[in-house]
Amino acid sequence: MPKLKTHKGTAKRVKLTSNGKITRRHAFGGHLLAKKSKSRKRAINAVTIVTGGMKKNIKTALGAK
């Protein structure tokens, strides 16, 4: 089997932590912020951990085990 290439679009959007977890940013924080509440904007600004089936897909895209 040849080596898997890293999917660069995914690599720019997620980070692997030292424990092997994957962090990502929330969507909907780029514009139209005046109508969103402060608490909603704070929640959007926080990073979150990727869980479930997407975690496996992302790790494959990054070439990690």
C-alpha positions in Angstrom: 0.0 0.0 0.0 1.3 3.5 -0.8 1.3 6.2 1.8 -1.9 8.2 2.1 -1.7 11.9 1.2 -2.9 14.4 3.7 -6.1 16.2 2.6 -4.9 19.8 2.9 -8.4 21.3 3.1 -9.0 19.3 6.2 -5.6 19.9 7.7 -6.2 23.7 7.5 -9.5 23.4 9.4 -8.7 20.9 12.2 -6.0 20.3 14.7 -4.8 17.1 16.4 -4.2 17.4 20.1 -1.4 15.5 21.9 -4.0 12.9 23.2 -5.2 12.2 19.6 -8.4 14.3 19.9 -9.5 16.5 17.0 -10.5 20.1 17.5 -12.4 22.3 15.1 -14.0 25.7 15.0 -17.8 26.4 14.8 -19.6 27.6 11.7 -21.6 30.8 11.3 -19.1 33.2 12.9 -17.9 34.9 9.8 -20.5 37.6 9.2 -24.1 38.8 10.1 -23.0 39.0 13.8 -25.2 42.0 14.8 -28.3 39.8 14.9 -26.7 37.1 17.0 -26.8 37.2 20.8 -23.6 37.6 22.8 -23.9 34.1 24.3 -24.4 32.6 20.8 -21.3 34.5 19.5 -19.2 33.3 22.5 -20.3 29.7 21.8 -19.4 30.1 18.1 -16.0 31.5 19.0 -15.1 28.4 21.2 -13.3 25.4 19.7 -15.0 22.0 20.1 -13.9 18.4 19.9 -14.9 16.2 16.9 -16.8 13.1 18.0 -18.6 10.1 16.4 -18.1 8.9 12.9 -16.6 12.1 11.6 -13.6 11.6 13.8 -12.6 8.4 11.9 -13.1 10.1 8.5 -11.0 13.1 9.5 -8.2 11.0 10.9 -8.1 9.1 7.6 -8.0 12.4 5.6 -5.1 13.6 7.8 -3.2 10.3 7.2 -3.1 9.7 11.0 -3.9 6.3 12.5 
